[in-house]
């Protein structure tokens, strides 16, 4: 009986996961960007990620007091990879700005000629450039937005490829509800899309638009005495239809405010991770994080991230 219940729950989670992450456009922007966030399930709508402060909620940049540089790389099964680099900083007295690049792709795809003979290996690549601005409208509340420039390069043959491009937006609100807690709201991928034109490749080709799903998130964070608990709830839509609800949550324990132990569930994956904070040029200005993640079909991932605050 218990085994049957677990199997049914696994199927439900897998269906939602596939609809949101695997089967829709722009999934590389919904997989989780940094080791810390992946280890804690990715429910960071109300939490600050030093590696990528503006990705999960652009409104965070209005509360930054330092400049944040971060870089992250994920090595996934099936020759998939995900990388990001970002820098964010305050614009005194009440604003913040950020810029970031995100890349996702698949390598070692075996190409073939029309005869079936093998050709050279090929790879896909999706890129997003994010520009962020946020403004505090009250001492304890801010609003922010990400503007995204998107591109997808998809190989067709050894010599030909088709590329899609587009733009999109994220909008976020952050509220500091107390000394130890925050509350966040975000709408991810407002009007994000790829626009394709296959006229040059196919006789019956033509332009068409491929929309990203829009995700509405509500989250909270509680941090006290070295314990940090963060989570959010996401409603996934394709503008006209409702796909499902995702729950993401995680916990982090800081030992001596230098060593970090993490665990969580979200985006169809279990995550675990470690972090170490140290001084490079000044005390505690650097942090390195590692995460291991695994989904329901035993696809695993390893992510390493570095953050530098100055």
C-alpha positions in Angstrom: 0.0 0.0 0.0 2.7 2.5 1.0 4.8 1.5 -2.1 1.7 2.2 -4.3 1.2 5.6 -2.7 4.9 6.5 -3.2 4.7 5.4 -6.8 1.6 7.6 -7.4 3.2 10.6 -5.8 6.3 10.0 -7.9 4.2 10.0 -11.1 2.5 13.2 -10.1 5.8 15.0 -9.4 7.3 13.6 -12.6 4.3 14.9 -14.7 4.5 18.4 -13.3 8.3 18.3 -13.7 8.1 17.3 -17.3 5.4 19.9 -18.1 7.3 22.7 -16.5 10.9 21.9 -16.9 11.4 19.5 -19.8 8.5 19.9 -22.2 8.3 23.7 -22.6 10.5 26.4 -24.1 13.1 28.1 -22.0 13.6 25.2 -19.5 17.3 26.1 -19.0 16.1 29.2 -17.1 14.0 27.1 -14.7 16.4 24.4 -13.7 18.2 26.3 -10.9 21.3 28.4 -11.4 23.6 28.0 -8.4 24.9 25.2 -6.1 23.3 26.8 -3.0 19.9 27.2 -4.5 19.8 23.7 -6.1 20.9 22.1 -2.8 18.0 23.9 -1.1 15.4 23.0 -3.7 15.4 26.3 -5.6 12.6 28.0 -3.6 14.4 31.3 -3.4 11.7 33.8 -4.3 12.3 35.4 -0.9 15.9 34.4 -0.2 19.1 36.1 -1.3 21.6 34.0 -3.3 25.0 35.7 -3.2 26.0 33.9 -6.4 23.0 35.3 -8.4 21.1 37.9 -6.3 18.7 38.9 -9.0 17.8 35.7 -10.7 15.1 34.3 -8.3 13.8 37.8 -7.5 15.1 40.9 -9.2 13.7 43.1 -6.3 16.6 41.9 -4.1 19.1 44.2 -5.9 17.5 47.3 -4.2 18.6 45.9 -0.8 22.2 45.1 -1.8 24.9 46.9 0.2 27.9 45.4 -1.7 28.8 44.5 -5.2 28.1 40.8 -5.9 30.0 38.7 -8.5 29.1 35.1 -9.1 29.8 32.3 -11.4 28.3 28.8 -11.6 28.6 25.6 -13.6 26.4 22.5 -13.7 27.4 19.2 -15.2 24.3 17.1 -15.9 23.7 13.6 -17.3 23.0 13.1 -21.0 25.8 15.6 -21.9 23.8 18.6 -20.6 25.5 21.6 -19.1 24.4 24.8 -17.6 26.5 27.9 -16.8 25.9 31.4 -15.5 27.8 34.6 -14.6 26.4 37.7 -12.9 27.3 40.9 -11.3 25.0 43.0 -9.2 25.4 46.2 -7.2 23.6 49.0 -5.4 22.7 52.3 -6.9 22.5 54.6 -3.8 20.4 55.5 -2.1 17.5 53.2 -2.9 18.1 51.3 -6.2 20.0 48.4 -7.6 21.3 47.2 -10.9 22.5 43.8 -12.3 23.6 42.1 -15.5 24.0 38.4 -16.1 24.5 35.7 -18.7 23.0 32.2 -18.6 23.9 29.4 -21.0 22.4 25.9 -21.4 23.2 23.3 -24.0 23.6 19.7 -25.0 26.8 18.4 -26.6 28.0 15.2 -28.3 24.8 14.9 -30.4 25.6 12.4 -33.2 24.8 14.0 -36.6 23.8 11.9 -39.5 23.5 12.4 -43.3 20.2 11.8 -45.1 21.5 8.3 -46.0 21.8 7.4 -42.3 25.6 7.6 -42.3 27.2 9.3 -39.3 28.5 12.8 -39.6 30.3 15.0 -37.1 29.1 15.6 -33.5 26.8 18.6 -33.0 25.6 20.7 -30.1 22.7 22.9 -29.1 22.9 26.2 -27.2 20.5 28.5 -25.4 21.7 31.9 -24.2 20.0 34.6 -22.1 21.3 38.1 -21.2 19.6 39.5 -18.2 19.5 43.2 -17.3 18.1 44.0 -13.9 16.8 47.2 -12.2 15.1 47.5 -8.8 13.8 50.3 -6.6 12.9 50.5 -3.0 9.5 52.1 -2.7 9.4 51.8 1.1 12.3 51.1 3.6 11.1 47.5 3.8 9.7 46.9 0.3 11.1 46.9 -3.2 10.0 46.1 -6.8 12.3 45.0 -9.6 12.4 43.6 -13.1 14.6 41.5 -15.3 14.8 42.3 -19.0 15.9 39.2 -21.0 17.5 38.9 -24.5 17.1 35.3 -25.6 18.7 33.2 -28.3 18.5 29.5 -29.2 20.8 27.8 -31.8 19.6 24.5 -33.0 21.7 22.4 -35.5 19.8 20.8 -38.4 22.7 19.3 -40.3 26.5 19.5 -40.1 26.4 22.7 -42.2 23.0 24.2 -41.3 21.3 25.4 -38.2 18.2 27.4 -37.3 18.2 30.1 -34.7 15.4 31.5 -32.6 15.5 34.8 -30.7 13.3 36.9 -28.5 12.8 38.9 -25.4 11.1 38.4 -22.1 10.6 39.9 -18.6 10.5 38.9 -14.9 8.8 41.1 -12.3 9.4 40.7 -8.6 8.4 42.2 -5.2 10.3 41.8 -2.0 9.0 42.6 1.5 11.1 42.4 4.7 8.5 41.3 7.1 10.7 41.3 10.2 14.2 41.0 11.5 14.4 37.3 10.6 12.0 36.9 7.7 11.2 38.0 4.2 8.3 37.5 1.8 8.6 37.5 -2.0 6.4 37.5 -5.1 7.6 37.0 -8.6 6.1 36.5 -12.1 8.7 34.7 -14.3 8.8 34.9 -18.1 6.2 37.5 -18.9 5.9 37.4 -22.7 9.2 35.5 -23.0 9.4 33.7 -26.4 11.5 32.5 -29.2 10.7 33.6 -32.7 11.8 31.3 -35.5 11.9 31.5 -39.3 12.6 28.3 -41.2 12.0 29.6 -44.7 15.6 29.2 -45.7 15.7 25.5 -44.7 12.3 24.1 -45.6 10.0 24.7 -48.6 7.0 24.9 -46.4 8.8 26.7 -43.6 7.8 30.0 -42.1 7.9 32.3 -39.1 6.3 31.2 -35.8 6.5 32.1 -32.1 7.3 29.7 -29.3 6.1 31.1 -26.0 7.6 30.2 -22.6 5.3 29.2 -19.8 4.6 32.0 -17.3 5.2 31.1 -13.7 3.7 32.9 -10.7 5.7 32.4 -7.5 5.1 33.2 -3.8 7.8 32.5 -1.2 9.1 33.2 2.2 12.3 32.8 4.2 13.1 32.6 7.9 16.7 33.0 9.1 17.8 32.9 12.8 20.6 31.4 14.9 22.4 29.9 11.9 19.3 28.2 10.6 17.8 29.3 7.2 14.5 27.9 5.9 13.3 29.0 2.5 10.5 27.8 0.2 8.0 28.9 -2.4 4.9 27.8 -4.3 4.7 28.2 -8.1 1.6 28.2 -10.3 2.6 27.2 -13.9 0.6 28.4 -16.9 1.0 28.7 -20.7 -1.0 32.0 -20.7 -4.3 30.3 -21.5 -4.0 26.9 -19.6 -3.1 25.9 -16.1 -0.3 23.3 -15.9 0.1 22.6 -12.2 1.6 23.7 -8.9 5.2 23.2 -7.7 6.3 23.2 -4.1 10.0 23.9 -3.4 11.6 24.0 0.0 15.0 23.7 1.6 17.0 24.2 4.8 20.5 25.5 5.5 22.6 25.3 8.7 25.6 27.6 9.2 28.3 26.4 11.5 30.5 29.2 12.8 29.1 31.3 10.1 31.6 29.7 7.7 30.6 26.2 7.0 27.2 25.4 5.4 25.2 22.2 5.2 22.1 22.2 3.0 19.3 20.0 1.8 16.0 20.5 -0.1 13.5 19.4 -2.7 12.2 21.2 -5.8 11.9 21.2 -9.5 11.5 17.4 -9.3 14.9 16.9 -7.7 16.4 16.1 -4.3 19.4 18.3 -3.5 22.2 18.2 -1.0 25.1 20.5 -0.7 28.0 22.1 1.2 29.4 25.6 1.3 32.5 27.3 2.7 33.0 31.0 3.2 36.5 32.5 3.5 38.4 35.7 3.1 40.3 36.4 -0.1 41.0 40.2 0.2 38.9 40.9 3.2 37.1 38.8 5.8 34.3 36.6 4.4 34.4 38.2 0.9 34.4 34.8 -0.9 32.2 31.7 -0.9 32.4 28.4 -2.8 29.5 26.0 -2.9 28.8 22.5 -4.2 25.5 20.7 -4.8 24.5 17.2 -5.8 21.0 16.7 -7.2 19.0 13.7 -8.3 15.5 13.4 -9.9 13.0 10.6 -9.8 14.5 8.8 -12.8 18.0 8.8 -11.2 19.3 11.6 -13.5 22.1 13.2 -11.4 23.8 16.6 -11.5 26.8 18.3 -10.0 27.0 22.0 -9.5 29.8 24.2 -8.3 29.5 28.0 -7.7 31.8 30.8 -6.6 30.7 34.1 -5.1 32.7 37.2 -4.4 31.4 40.3 -2.6 33.3 43.6 -2.6 
